[in-house]
């Protein structure tokens, strides 16, 4: 075997592989605000030009805007799209990184109409003092003050899991404020007995201040389904490490709110009397993975939507965390959804076009280097 000389060894560039992480390297925050509402304080992070159309995101249980969306929106194919929009990342109370531990409390209740109409009553004061955690309808109602704070007339909702359910409720409460919904792993129904039981046990363990193996396994199933753990162990390890950093008390409150959610009450109009049916007035995109644990819920919700303004997509060979497992396909679906809404003038490149441009650029550089080497005089 031929040995390398000292000069040849010095020319070798050794780089160590970097472990996968949540949040990516391009973590740019233009503005962060803690917004006081009648139902408590919520944390919002703003990314982008505030003069552009608004995309408002809401995360799933156990996650926040960084761990749920940061990697996806930093994905190379998403950056050309986001040049034409501004992101407003909403975090549920106590779910953002470094949040203080919430007071031990309980959910206000399922009927929140009186609270929403009269935000000065005693229950609202208890929420603001941290004695109670808002339920799902109240979490949705918190979004209106967010829009008012940033002077947003209309938004496009982008949510996953519990966050998708919250955005759906807001769209039903204020249809004049929502242009479109892009929903991942969303459910329109109340929890079944099995889900209710699991969530009840999880909340009980978490309120004791401990993250148990039972809760860890449930969160991984909730995010990924039961197949990804055998197909993408690297990704699973990242989120297993992240789970150890979650504030268990704060997560327990959010899980209990999600556990006590009510049915959205939407139904497909079979009589064509739109005024008598509760339904979304905006465009809706439902998307999930082939092996997601919420696939049946998504199919059920799709069957209750108006087919004239809704789209359903299932990604093959993918679990529930489609933003991490297959960002290319989600990016393409989102781009087409935007074009269907009339954003075709943005001239967003397709994935194939981007790949072709990159390939041509690489070919041009290679050709230039070849010509340069060809005409470079050789030193004797």
N, C-alpha and C positions, 0 to 999 in steps of 0.2 A: 504493500500500500504506500502510495506516495505521500511524503510528509510535507506539510505546509511550512513555508519560510516565515520568519518573524514579520516581514513586511506584509505578506498575505494574511497573516493572523490579525494584524492591526487593522486591516481593511474590513474585517467582518463586524457587522453591526448586530449586537446581541440585544434583543428586547424581550422583556418578560411579559407573559400574557397577563392581562388585567382582569380581575374577577368582575362578573356582571353585577350591576348595582341598580337600585331603584332611584329614579330621578334624573339620570343622565348627566352629561357634563355641561349642557347648555342651560343651566338653571338661571334664567334671567327674569327678574321680577321688577316691573316698572313701578308698581304701586301696591301697597298692602294697607287694608283698612279694617278696623274693628267697628262694625256698624251696629249702633244701638237701635233695637226695634221694640215694639210693645210686647214682643214675645221673647225677649232676650237679646244677647249679643252674638253676632256671627262674624266670622273672619272671611274676608274676600281678598284674593290676590288677582291683580290685573296684569295681563301680558299683551302688549301691542299698542297700536295707535288708537286712542279712544275716539277718534273721529270716524273710524270704520264701523261697519255693522257688527253687532255684538253677538258673540256665542257665549252662553252662560252654561257652565258645567256644574254637575253635582255628583259626588262620589258615592260608592257603595259602603255598606257597613264594614268596619275594620280598616278602612282606607281613608286617605285624605286627597287633596287635589294633586299632591306631588306623587304619591305612590300609585294613584289610579290613572292619572292622565299625562304626567310630565314626559315620560319616555315616548308616548305616542305622538304628542304634539311637537316633540323635538325630532321626530323621525324625518329623514331627509325628504321623503316624498310629500310630507305635510307642510313643509316650510313655504313652498310657493303658494299653497292655498291660504295659509294663515297671514300672508302679506296683505290680504284684502279684508281681514277680520281682526277684531279685538277679543281676546279671551277674558272672561270674568269667572274665576274659579271660586265657587262658594263652598265653604266648609261648614258642616253641621256643628252646632255648639259643642265645644270641647274636643273636637276631632282633629284640629290642626296640630302640626308639630309643636311641641313645647307647651301645649295648653295646660292650664292649671286644672287640678282635679275638681270635678263638679261635686256639689254637695250631694249627699245621699238623699235621693228623693224618689218620686214615682211619676208615672205618666198622668197628665191632667185628666184624661178620659177620652172616649171616642167621639162624643158630641161636643164639638168646639164652636158651633155657630154663635152662641151667645158671647163667647170670648172674642171671636173675630169682630163682632159688631160693637162690642163694648170693651175696648182694650184697657180701660181704667179700673176694672173691677179688682177684687182682692186676689183672685187666682193669677191674674197677670202680674201683680206685684210679687207674688211668690215665685213665679217663673223667673223674673228679672233678678231676684235675690238668690237664684240657684236652688230653690227648694223643690222645684218641679222641672221636668224636661218636657219640651213641647211634643205633642203627638204629630202624626204625619201631616194632617191638615194644617196644623199650626206651623210646622216647618215649611210647608208650601207658602203659607201666608207671609212668612218672613221675607220672601223674595221680592214682594212689592216694594218695601222700603229700600231694598238694594237697588232696584231699578230707579227709584226716586232719588237716591243718593247720588248715582252716577248720571242722572238725567237721561235715562234710556227709555225711549218710547216703546220699542219692541225688541224682542230677543229671539234667538234660536237656541233651544235647549239641547244639551248634549249630556246624557246621564247614563249611569250604569247601576243596575240592581235597585237598592233602596233609593238612590239619587234619581233614577229614572222614574220611579213611582212618585217621588216628590214633584218632579217637573211635570208629570202628567196631571197631578192634582192642581198645580198652579195654572196649567193651560186650561183646565176646566173651570177654575175660579175666575180667571181673567183671560178669556179667549182673545180679547182685543190687544193683548200684550205679547202674544206668542206667534211667530211666523211659522215655526217648524219645530219638530221634535225628532231627535236622533237617539233612540232608546236601545240600550244593550241589556239583555237579561231582565227585562221588565216584566212585572206581573200586574194584572188588573184586578185580581181577586184577593179576598181575605186569606190568611194562612189556613192550611188544613191542619188536622189534628197532629200529624207527624211532625210537620214543621214547627207548629206551636210548642210541642213537647221538647224538641231539640233546643229551640230558642229560649224556652223557659229555664231549662237546665243550664244553658250557657250564661244567661243573665244572673242566675243564682250564684254560679261559680265566680263570675267576674265581679260581682258586688262584694265578694269576700276579699277582693284585692289580688287575686291570683289568676294567672293564665294557665289553665290546665291543658294536658294533652288532648282531652276530649274537645275542648273549645278550639284548640289549634287545628285538629283534624276537621272539625266542622267548618271553620273559616276557609281552609284550603279546598274543601269540597264545594263550598258556596261560591268561591271565586273561580275554580278551575274545573269542577266536576271530578269524576272518579277515574279518568283515563290519563290525564296529563301527567300525573305523578310518575307514571311508568314511561312516558314518552319524552319528557323534558325535565330531567332531574336537576339540571343547573338552575332553571327558572324556579322550580319548587324550593330549592335550597335558599335562594334569595328571599323569597317570601316567608319561609320558615324563620330565617334570621330576623326579618322585619317584625314578625308577630311578637317577638320577645320585647320589642320596644313600645308596644301599644299600651296606653293607659287603660287598665282593665275596668276601672270604675266608670270612666267616660264612655267606653265602648258598651258597657252594660246598659246605660241609659238609651243609647241609640238603638241597640238591639231590641230593647223592650218596646220602644216606639214603633219599630218596624214590625214586631210581633203582634202589636195591637192594631195594625192597619185595618181599615175597612175596605170593602169593595169599591172600586171606582164608579160603579153604577152605569158604565157605558154599555150600549147595546147596538147591534147593527139594525139599521132602519129597513124593515121589510115592507112597510106600508107607504114609504116615500113621503111621510109627513114629518119633515125634519124638526119642526117646532116641538114635537111631543117626545122626542128621543134625546137623551143625554149623549153627546158625542163630541169628539174633537172637531174644532173648526179649522185647524191648521193641517199642514202636511205632516205625516208621521212615518218614520222609518223604523222598523223593528229588525234587529239583527242579533244573532247569537251563534254559538258554535255547535257543531254536530254532536259533541259529547258533553255539552253543558248540562248541569243539573237542573236548569230552569227551562229546558226545551219545551216541556209540556205546558208550562205556564205561558210561554211565548206563543205557542200554537193556539191556546185558548184565547189569549188576548187578541191575536190576529183575527180570529173568527168573530170577534165582537166589534171590530173596527169597520169604518166605512171604506169599502174597497176603492172608491173613487179618489180618495186622498191619502191612502196608506200603502206602504210597501213592506214586504216581508222577505228576509234573506237569512239563510242558514249556511255557514261556512263549513265546508267539508274538512275532515281530519283536524278538528280544532276543538278545544275545550271551551270553558266559559270565559276565560281571560283573553278574549280575542284581540284586545289592544296590544298585548304582549306576545301572544302566540302567532298571530298573523296580521301584523300592522299593514302590510301591503294591500291585502284584500279589503281591509276596513277603510283604508285611505281611498282606494278606488271606489268603493261603495259610497263613501261620503262625498267624493267629488261628483259622481253621477247624480247623487241626491241634490247637491247644490245646483247643478246644471238644470235639473228638472224643475227647480224653483225659480229659474230665470237668471241665475248667476253665470250663464254661459259667456257673458261679455268679459268675465274675469280672465278668460283665456288660460285656464288652468291646464297645464300639460298632463297628459295621461302617463301612466307608469311606463308603457311601451315607448312613448315619445321621449320621456326622460332618459330611458335606457339607451335609446338610439342616439340622442344628443351626447350622452356621456361616452358612448362607444366611438362616435365620430371624433369627439375631442381627443380621446385617447389615441385614436388612429392618426390624427393630425400631428399630435406630439411625437408619436413614434416615427412618422414619416419625416418630420422636421429634423429629429435627432439623427436619422439615418443619412439624410442629405448633408447635415452638418459634419458628420463624421467622414462622409465621402469626400468633402472638399477641404478637410483639415489636413494641412501638410504634415507628413510623418517626419518626426525628428529622428535623425540618424543616431 
